[in-house]
Amino acid sequence: MAEEVCSHMKEIKELELAKEYVCEECIKTGSTWVHLRTCQTCGATLCCDDSRHKHMTKHFHRSGHPVVISSEPGEKWMWCYTDNLFAEYS
């Protein structure tokens, strides 16, 4: 993990990976997505801000769950919405 991490990232003991490579909300509405993120509090996998509906950011505002990881193959990073902090992990 990167040297600079926030308290929210430090609380994560084991990363929750996407169970399926789909945006749970886009599937419900028949929409499409660009990239996926997985919430490290509840495990929801939703679309990123490059996607039309920005479901993961909406999830953060609704739930307050601060940390997500990229669910994109080969990407190993996390983002804390609360602290606007990015960190890579191995």
MOPAC internal coordinates of N, CA, C and O (Angstrom, degrees):
PM7 1SCF
backbone

  N    0.0000 0     0.00 0     0.00 0    0    0    0
  C    1.4412 1     0.00 0     0.00 0    1    0    0
  C    1.5208 1   108.41 1     0.00 0    2    1    0
  O    1.2310 1   120.39 1   -28.44 1    3    2    1
  N    1.3056 1   116.85 1   151.56 1    3    2    1
  C    1.4555 1   121.52 1   179.49 1    5    3    2
  C    1.5237 1   109.81 1   -63.19 1    6    5    3
  O    1.2310 1   120.78 1   -19.66 1    7    6    5
  N    1.3208 1   116.12 1   160.34 1    7    6    5
  C    1.4643 1   120.70 1  -178.33 1    9    7    6
  C    1.5235 1   111.60 1   -65.82 1   10    9    7
  O    1.2310 1   120.00 1   138.72 1   11   10    9
  N    1.3366 1   117.60 1   -41.28 1   11   10    9
  C    1.4594 1   120.39 1  -177.47 1   13   11   10
  C    1.5261 1   110.28 1   -89.22 1   14   13   11
  O    1.2310 1   120.86 1   -71.10 1   15   14   13
  N    1.3106 1   115.95 1   108.90 1   15   14   13
  C    1.4665 1   121.54 1   176.25 1   17   15   14
  C    1.5258 1   107.93 1  -133.39 1   18   17   15
  O    1.2310 1   121.35 1   -27.71 1   19   18   17
  N    1.3116 1   115.03 1   152.29 1   19   18   17
  C    1.4642 1   119.82 1   179.81 1   21   19   18
  C    1.5281 1   109.96 1   -95.13 1   22   21   19
  O    1.2310 1   120.80 1    -6.22 1   23   22   21
  N    1.3090 1   116.08 1   173.78 1   23   22   21
  C    1.4681 1   120.32 1  -179.40 1   25   23   22
  C    1.5275 1   111.24 1   -62.28 1   26   25   23
  O    1.2310 1   120.16 1   147.61 1   27   26   25
  N    1.3350 1   117.31 1   -32.39 1   27   26   25
  C    1.4673 1   120.14 1   179.22 1   29   27   26
  C    1.5299 1   111.07 1   -65.22 1   30   29   27
  O    1.2310 1   120.77 1   138.35 1   31   30   29
  N    1.3351 1   116.13 1   -41.65 1   31   30   29
  C    1.4628 1   120.48 1   179.11 1   33   31   30
  C    1.5306 1   110.72 1   -69.37 1   34   33   31
  O    1.2310 1   120.37 1   142.84 1   35   34   33
  N    1.3235 1   116.89 1   -37.16 1   35   34   33
  C    1.4677 1   121.03 1  -179.44 1   37   35   34
  C    1.5285 1   111.64 1   -64.58 1   38   37   35
  O    1.2310 1   120.19 1   153.12 1   39   38   37
  N    1.3283 1   117.24 1   -26.88 1   39   38   37
  C    1.4606 1   121.52 1  -179.53 1   41   39   38
  C    1.5255 1   112.90 1   -71.57 1   42   41   39
  O    1.2310 1   119.96 1   160.23 1   43   42   41
  N    1.3265 1   117.69 1   -19.77 1   43   42   41
  C    1.4598 1   121.73 1  -177.65 1   45   43   42
  C    1.5231 1   109.51 1   -77.45 1   46   45   43
  O    1.2310 1   120.59 1   -59.90 1   47   46   45
  N    1.3058 1   116.48 1   120.10 1   47   46   45
  C    1.4612 1   121.40 1  -178.54 1   49   47   46
  C    1.5253 1   111.77 1   -95.24 1   50   49   47
  O    1.2310 1   120.67 1   144.06 1   51   50   49
  N    1.3279 1   116.33 1   -35.94 1   51   50   49
  C    1.4639 1   121.65 1  -179.89 1   53   51   50
  C    1.5234 1   107.56 1  -140.68 1   54   53   51
  O    1.2310 1   120.60 1   -50.51 1   55   54   53
  N    1.3272 1   116.46 1   129.49 1   55   54   53
  C    1.4588 1   119.92 1  -177.96 1   57   55   54
  C    1.5222 1   110.78 1   -72.70 1   58   57   55
  O    1.2310 1   121.29 1   -42.87 1   59   58   57
  N    1.3194 1   115.13 1   137.13 1   59   58   57
  C    1.4644 1   122.93 1   177.30 1   61   59   58
  C    1.5212 1   107.40 1   -93.78 1   62   61   59
  O    1.2310 1   120.26 1   -64.33 1   63   62   61
  N    1.3296 1   117.11 1   115.67 1   63   62   61
  C    1.4543 1   121.76 1  -179.95 1   65   63   62
  C    1.5243 1   110.30 1   -91.56 1   66   65   63
  O    1.2310 1   120.56 1   -21.50 1   67   66   65
  N    1.3202 1   116.53 1   158.50 1   67   66   65
  C    1.4661 1   121.54 1   178.95 1   69   67   66
  C    1.5162 1   110.05 1   -59.23 1   70   69   67
  O    1.2310 1   120.81 1   -45.43 1   71   70   69
  N    1.3212 1   116.06 1   134.57 1   71   70   69
  C    1.4651 1   120.43 1   176.78 1   73   71   70
  C    1.5300 1   110.13 1   -78.31 1   74   73   71
  O    1.2310 1   120.86 1   142.50 1   75   74   73
  N    1.3277 1   115.97 1   -37.50 1   75   74   73
  C    1.4603 1   122.53 1   175.63 1   77   75   74
  C    1.5187 1   107.70 1  -135.28 1   78   77   75
  O    1.2310 1   119.97 1   -28.75 1   79   78   77
  N    1.3212 1   117.67 1   151.25 1   79   78   77
  C    1.4527 1   121.10 1  -179.75 1   81   79   78
  C    1.5337 1   109.59 1   -90.05 1   82   81   79
  O    1.2310 1   121.10 1  -113.10 1   83   82   81
  N    1.3371 1   115.51 1    66.90 1   83   82   81
  C    1.4667 1   122.49 1   177.89 1   85   83   82
  C    1.5231 1   108.63 1  -146.45 1   86   85   83
  O    1.2310 1   120.68 1   -26.74 1   87   86   85
  N    1.3365 1   116.31 1   153.26 1   87   86   85
  C    1.4537 1   120.98 1   170.34 1   89   87   86
  C    1.5227 1   106.39 1   -85.39 1   90   89   87
  O    1.2310 1   120.96 1   -62.83 1   91   90   89
  N    1.3210 1   115.77 1   117.17 1   91   90   89
  C    1.4641 1   121.58 1  -175.89 1   93   91   90
  C    1.5258 1   111.93 1   -57.73 1   94   93   91
  O    1.2310 1   119.81 1   142.69 1   95   94   93
  N    1.3300 1   117.98 1   -37.31 1   95   94   93
  C    1.4662 1   121.70 1  -178.50 1   97   95   94
  C    1.5247 1   111.95 1   -79.04 1   98   97   95
  O    1.2310 1   119.71 1   140.99 1   99   98   97
  N    1.3284 1   118.16 1   -39.01 1   99   98   97
  C    1.4648 1   120.71 1   178.07 1  101   99   98
  C    1.5300 1   110.51 1   -63.31 1  102  101   99
  O    1.2310 1   120.04 1   142.74 1  103  102  101
  N    1.3124 1   117.52 1   -37.26 1  103  102  101
  C    1.4632 1   121.34 1   177.92 1  105  103  102
  C    1.5276 1   110.03 1   -59.64 1  106  105  103
  O    1.2310 1   120.26 1   137.56 1  107  106  105
  N    1.3280 1   117.11 1   -42.44 1  107  106  105
  C    1.4692 1   121.62 1  -179.05 1  109  107  106
  C    1.5287 1   112.22 1   -61.94 1  110  109  107
  O    1.2310 1   120.27 1   145.64 1  111  110  109
  N    1.3405 1   117.09 1   -34.36 1  111  110  109
  C    1.4631 1   120.94 1  -175.80 1  113  111  110
  C    1.5233 1   113.49 1  -102.02 1  114  113  111
  O    1.2310 1   120.24 1   177.75 1  115  114  113
  N    1.3236 1   117.14 1    -2.25 1  115  114  113
  C    1.4610 1   120.56 1  -178.90 1  117  115  114
  C    1.5176 1   112.90 1    74.60 1  118  117  115
  O    1.2310 1   120.33 1  -157.40 1  119  118  117
  N    1.3338 1   116.98 1    22.60 1  119  118  117
  C    1.4520 1   122.20 1  -179.51 1  121  119  118
  C    1.5322 1   110.10 1   -92.51 1  122  121  119
  O    1.2310 1   120.63 1    -2.34 1  123  122  121
  N    1.3143 1   116.41 1   177.66 1  123  122  121
  C    1.4657 1   121.78 1   178.53 1  125  123  122
  C    1.5219 1   109.36 1  -120.00 1  126  125  123
  O    1.2310 1   120.47 1   -12.30 1  127  126  125
  N    1.3111 1   116.70 1   167.70 1  127  126  125
  C    1.4559 1   122.56 1  -178.47 1  129  127  126
  C    1.5026 1   109.83 1  -135.35 1  130  129  127
  O    1.2310 1   120.85 1   -13.18 1  131  130  129
  N    1.3494 1   115.97 1   166.82 1  131  130  129
  C    1.4675 1   122.49 1   178.75 1  133  131  130
  C    1.5224 1   109.74 1  -101.65 1  134  133  131
  O    1.2310 1   120.00 1   119.42 1  135  134  133
  N    1.3286 1   117.61 1   -60.58 1  135  134  133
  C    1.4610 1   123.08 1   179.08 1  137  135  134
  C    1.5232 1   108.93 1  -133.09 1  138  137  135
  O    1.2310 1   120.98 1   -21.07 1  139  138  137
  N    1.3134 1   115.73 1   158.93 1  139  138  137
  C    1.4623 1   120.51 1  -177.57 1  141  139  138
  C    1.5214 1   112.19 1  -117.38 1  142  141  139
  O    1.2310 1   121.47 1   -30.74 1  143  142  141
  N    1.3227 1   114.79 1   149.26 1  143  142  141
  C    1.4632 1   123.55 1   176.81 1  145  143  142
  C    1.5204 1   108.11 1  -130.28 1  146  145  143
  O    1.2310 1   120.30 1   -30.78 1  147  146  145
  N    1.3301 1   117.03 1   149.22 1  147  146  145
  C    1.4630 1   121.08 1   178.23 1  149  147  146
  C    1.5242 1   109.41 1  -118.30 1  150  149  147
  O    1.2310 1   120.87 1   -54.02 1  151  150  149
  N    1.3242 1   115.94 1   125.98 1  151  150  149
  C    1.4609 1   123.68 1   178.98 1  153  151  150
  C    1.5250 1   108.76 1   -67.72 1  154  153  151
  O    1.2310 1   120.61 1   -47.94 1  155  154  153
  N    1.3268 1   116.44 1   132.06 1  155  154  153
  C    1.4592 1   120.81 1  -178.18 1  157  155  154
  C    1.5252 1   113.07 1   -90.25 1  158  157  155
  O    1.2310 1   120.60 1  -175.59 1  159  158  157
  N    1.3242 1   116.47 1     4.41 1  159  158  157
  C    1.4578 1   120.64 1   173.64 1  161  159  158
  C    1.5222 1   110.96 1   -98.50 1  162  161  159
  O    1.2310 1   120.45 1   132.80 1  163  162  161
  N    1.3396 1   116.75 1   -47.20 1  163  162  161
  C    1.4647 1   119.99 1  -174.20 1  165  163  162
  C    1.5236 1   114.32 1  -118.06 1  166  165  163
  O    1.2310 1   119.62 1   170.30 1  167  166  165
  N    1.3422 1   118.33 1    -9.70 1  167  166  165
  C    1.4572 1   121.21 1   178.08 1  169  167  166
  C    1.5178 1   115.01 1    85.36 1  170  169  167
  O    1.2310 1   119.49 1  -175.65 1  171  170  169
  N    1.3327 1   118.57 1     4.35 1  171  170  169
  C    1.4709 1   120.59 1   178.35 1  173  171  170
  C    1.5167 1   109.52 1   -64.38 1  174  173  171
  O    1.2310 1   120.44 1   -43.25 1  175  174  173
  N    1.3319 1   116.77 1   136.75 1  175  174  173
  C    1.4533 1   122.01 1   175.75 1  177  175  174
  C    1.5196 1   107.54 1  -111.03 1  178  177  175
  O    1.2310 1   121.22 1   -60.25 1  179  178  177
  N    1.3447 1   115.27 1   119.75 1  179  178  177
  C    1.4629 1   121.63 1  -173.16 1  181  179  178
  C    1.5240 1   110.11 1  -140.01 1  182  181  179
  O    1.2310 1   120.82 1   -11.75 1  183  182  181
  N    1.3267 1   116.03 1   168.25 1  183  182  181
  C    1.4614 1   121.37 1  -175.61 1  185  183  182
  C    1.5280 1   112.82 1   -79.34 1  186  185  183
  O    1.2310 1   121.35 1   -23.98 1  187  186  185
  N    1.3276 1   115.03 1   156.02 1  187  186  185
  C    1.4622 1   123.13 1  -175.77 1  189  187  186
  C    1.5300 1   111.55 1   -87.00 1  190  189  187
  O    1.2310 1   120.95 1     1.46 1  191  190  189
  N    1.3220 1   115.78 1  -178.54 1  191  190  189
  C    1.4642 1   121.42 1  -178.88 1  193  191  190
  C    1.5266 1   113.86 1   -71.46 1  194  193  191
  O    1.2310 1   119.39 1   166.04 1  195  194  193
  N    1.3228 1   118.77 1   -13.96 1  195  194  193
  C    1.4623 1   120.52 1   173.21 1  197  195  194
  C    1.5237 1   110.86 1   -78.17 1  198  197  195
  O    1.2310 1   120.40 1   167.68 1  199  198  197
  N    1.3084 1   116.83 1   -12.32 1  199  198  197
  C    1.4600 1   122.64 1   178.72 1  201  199  198
  C    1.5266 1   109.50 1   -86.63 1  202  201  199
  O    1.2310 1   120.62 1   -24.51 1  203  202  201
  N    1.3126 1   116.41 1   155.49 1  203  202  201
  C    1.4669 1   122.52 1  -175.41 1  205  203  202
  C    1.5329 1   113.46 1   -56.10 1  206  205  203
  O    1.2310 1   120.15 1   136.29 1  207  206  205
  N    1.3213 1   117.31 1   -43.71 1  207  206  205
  C    1.4594 1   120.39 1  -172.30 1  209  207  206
  C    1.5292 1   115.06 1   -96.61 1  210  209  207
  O    1.2310 1   120.00 1   168.05 1  211  210  209
  N    1.3205 1   117.61 1   -11.95 1  211  210  209
  C    1.4727 1   121.95 1   176.00 1  213  211  210
  C    1.5311 1   111.69 1    49.27 1  214  213  211
  O    1.2310 1   120.74 1  -130.47 1  215  214  213
  N    1.3262 1   116.20 1    49.53 1  215  214  213
  C    1.4610 1   120.61 1  -173.65 1  217  215  214
  C    1.5300 1   114.53 1   -62.87 1  218  217  215
  O    1.2310 1   119.73 1   145.91 1  219  218  217
  N    1.3397 1   118.13 1   -34.09 1  219  218  217
  C    1.4691 1   117.97 1  -178.01 1  221  219  218
  C    1.5207 1   110.91 1   -69.12 1  222  221  219
  O    1.2310 1   119.66 1   139.60 1  223  222  221
  N    1.3124 1   118.26 1   -40.40 1  223  222  221
  C    1.4689 1   119.84 1   177.62 1  225  223  222
  C    1.5232 1   110.30 1   -64.90 1  226  225  223
  O    1.2310 1   120.17 1   140.36 1  227  226  225
  N    1.3198 1   117.29 1   -39.64 1  227  226  225
  C    1.4662 1   121.10 1   176.13 1  229  227  226
  C    1.5340 1   110.14 1   -62.09 1  230  229  227
  O    1.2310 1   120.90 1   140.38 1  231  230  229
  N    1.3293 1   115.89 1   -39.62 1  231  230  229
  C    1.4705 1   120.91 1   177.52 1  233  231  230
  C    1.5295 1   110.37 1   -60.38 1  234  233  231
  O    1.2310 1   120.26 1   134.96 1  235  234  233
  N    1.3318 1   117.10 1   -45.04 1  235  234  233
  C    1.4635 1   120.74 1   178.32 1  237  235  234
  C    1.5266 1   110.95 1   -59.13 1  238  237  235
  O    1.2310 1   120.13 1   132.29 1  239  238  237
  N    1.3362 1   117.35 1   -47.71 1  239  238  237
  C    1.4679 1   120.29 1  -178.09 1  241  239  238
  C    1.5255 1   111.65 1   -64.77 1  242  241  239
  O    1.2310 1   120.46 1   146.33 1  243  242  241
  N    1.3088 1   116.73 1   -33.67 1  243  242  241
  C    1.4687 1   121.47 1  -179.82 1  245  243  242
  C    1.5309 1   111.77 1   -77.43 1  246  245  243
  O    1.2310 1   120.50 1   138.37 1  247  246  245
  N    1.3323 1   116.65 1   -41.63 1  247  246  245
  C    1.4707 1   121.25 1  -171.22 1  249  247  246
  C    1.5231 1   114.64 1  -101.04 1  250  249  247
  O    1.2310 1   120.58 1   152.30 1  251  250  249
  N    1.3394 1   116.50 1   -27.70 1  251  250  249
  C    1.4620 1   119.76 1  -174.04 1  253  251  250
  C    1.5170 1   113.63 1    80.96 1  254  253  251
  O    1.2310 1   119.49 1  -174.13 1  255  254  253
  N    1.3315 1   118.59 1     5.87 1  255  254  253
  C    1.4643 1   121.74 1   178.77 1  257  255  254
  C    1.5266 1   108.12 1   -71.36 1  258  257  255
  O    1.2310 1   119.41 1   -63.81 1  259  258  257
  N    1.3301 1   118.73 1   116.19 1  259  258  257
  C    1.4625 1   121.26 1  -166.69 1  261  259  258
  C    1.5334 1   117.65 1   -83.14 1  262  261  259
  O    1.2310 1   119.17 1   147.14 1  263  262  261
  N    1.3279 1   119.19 1   -32.86 1  263  262  261
  C    1.4672 1   119.95 1  -168.73 1  265  263  262
  C    1.5259 1   112.12 1  -111.96 1  266  265  263
  O    1.2310 1   121.61 1   -47.06 1  267  266  265
  N    1.3380 1   114.52 1   132.94 1  267  266  265
  C    1.4667 1   121.65 1   174.11 1  269  267  266
  C    1.5184 1   108.59 1  -126.64 1  270  269  267
  O    1.2310 1   121.29 1   -23.18 1  271  270  269
  N    1.3252 1   115.13 1   156.82 1  271  270  269
  C    1.4669 1   120.08 1   171.00 1  273  271  270
  C    1.5177 1   107.81 1  -118.02 1  274  273  271
  O    1.2310 1   121.08 1   -22.41 1  275  274  273
  N    1.3243 1   115.54 1   157.59 1  275  274  273
  C    1.4545 1   120.03 1   173.13 1  277  275  274
  C    1.5241 1   108.27 1   -70.22 1  278  277  275
  O    1.2310 1   121.04 1   -42.79 1  279  278  277
  N    1.3209 1   115.63 1   137.21 1  279  278  277
  C    1.4615 1   120.43 1   175.35 1  281  279  278
  C    1.5162 1   111.22 1  -102.31 1  282  281  279
  O    1.2310 1   120.96 1  -167.62 1  283  282  281
  N    1.3211 1   115.78 1    12.38 1  283  282  281
  C    1.4607 1   120.91 1  -179.94 1  285  283  282
  C    1.5286 1   109.85 1   -80.01 1  286  285  283
  O    1.2310 1   120.41 1   -44.49 1  287  286  285
  N    1.3274 1   116.83 1   135.51 1  287  286  285
  C    1.4753 1   120.32 1   178.98 1  289  287  286
  C    1.5274 1   111.19 1   -54.30 1  290  289  287
  O    1.2310 1   120.80 1   -47.97 1  291  290  289
  N    1.3166 1   116.08 1   132.03 1  291  290  289
  C    1.4582 1   121.93 1   176.92 1  293  291  290
  C    1.5212 1   115.03 1    84.65 1  294  293  291
  O    1.2310 1   119.47 1   169.25 1  295  294  293
  N    1.3278 1   118.62 1   -10.75 1  295  294  293
  C    1.4588 1   121.04 1   178.94 1  297  295  294
  C    1.5266 1   109.57 1   -94.39 1  298  297  295
  O    1.2310 1   120.82 1   -46.27 1  299  298  297
  N    1.3156 1   116.03 1   133.73 1  299  298  297
  C    1.4700 1   121.16 1  -178.87 1  301  299  298
  C    1.5231 1   108.38 1  -132.62 1  302  301  299
  O    1.2310 1   121.64 1  -102.94 1  303  302  301
  N    1.3279 1   114.47 1    77.06 1  303  302  301
  C    1.4507 1   119.65 1   177.81 1  305  303  302
  C    1.5120 1   110.43 1  -144.27 1  306  305  303
  O    1.2310 1   121.75 1   -19.81 1  307  306  305
  N    1.3428 1   114.25 1   160.19 1  307  306  305
  C    1.4595 1   120.63 1   176.97 1  309  307  306
  C    1.5189 1   108.76 1  -131.71 1  310  309  307
  O    1.2310 1   121.55 1   -20.60 1  311  310  309
  N    1.3287 1   114.64 1   159.40 1  311  310  309
  C    1.4530 1   121.90 1  -178.85 1  313  311  310
  C    1.5227 1   108.58 1  -135.54 1  314  313  311
  O    1.2310 1   120.90 1   -44.65 1  315  314  313
  N    1.3130 1   115.88 1   135.35 1  315  314  313
  C    1.4664 1   121.43 1   174.22 1  317  315  314
  C    1.5199 1   107.81 1  -106.29 1  318  317  315
  O    1.2310 1   120.73 1   -66.30 1  319  318  317
  N    1.3251 1   116.20 1   113.70 1  319  318  317
  C    1.4595 1   121.18 1   178.28 1  321  319  318
  C    1.5243 1   111.15 1   -63.87 1  322  321  319
  O    1.2310 1   120.07 1   138.94 1  323  322  321
  N    1.3115 1   117.48 1   -41.06 1  323  322  321
  C    1.4601 1   121.54 1  -175.98 1  325  323  322
  C    1.5198 1   111.89 1   -61.88 1  326  325  323
  O    1.2310 1   120.45 1   134.60 1  327  326  325
  N    1.3340 1   116.75 1   -45.40 1  327  326  325
  C    1.4594 1   121.63 1  -176.20 1  329  327  326
  C    1.5272 1   113.84 1  -100.60 1  330  329  327
  O    1.2310 1   120.04 1  -177.54 1  331  330  329
  N    1.3525 1   117.52 1     2.46 1  331  330  329
  C    1.4730 1   121.68 1  -177.36 1  333  331  330
  C    1.5304 1   110.66 1    49.00 1  334  333  331
  O    1.2310 1   121.16 1  -128.61 1  335  334  333
  N    1.3274 1   115.40 1    51.39 1  335  334  333
  C    1.4531 1   121.07 1  -174.58 1  337  335  334
  C    1.5232 1   111.00 1  -124.78 1  338  337  335
  O    1.2310 1   120.81 1   -46.80 1  339  338  337
  N    1.3272 1   116.05 1   133.20 1  339  338  337
  C    1.4549 1   124.96 1   179.27 1  341  339  338
  C    1.5154 1   108.40 1  -107.76 1  342  341  339
  O    1.2310 1   120.05 1   -39.67 1  343  342  341
  N    1.3471 1   117.51 1   140.33 1  343  342  341
  C    1.4625 1   120.77 1   175.98 1  345  343  342
  C    1.5190 1   109.02 1  -147.62 1  346  345  343
  O    1.2310 1   120.77 1   -38.33 1  347  346  345
  N    1.3086 1   116.14 1   141.67 1  347  346  345
  C    1.4650 1   121.35 1   173.85 1  349  347  346
  C    1.5207 1   108.35 1   -93.85 1  350  349  347
  O    1.2310 1   120.86 1   -24.65 1  351  350  349
  N    1.3184 1   115.96 1   155.35 1  351  350  349
  C    1.4541 1   121.19 1   176.03 1  353  351  350
  C    1.5179 1   109.31 1  -137.98 1  354  353  351
  O    1.2310 1   120.57 1   -15.57 1  355  354  353
  N    1.3205 1   116.51 1   164.43 1  355  354  353
  C    1.4706 1   119.68 1  -178.84 1  357  355  354
  C    1.5087 1   110.90 1  -110.48 1  358  357  355
  O    1.2310 1   120.10 1   180.00 1  359  358  357

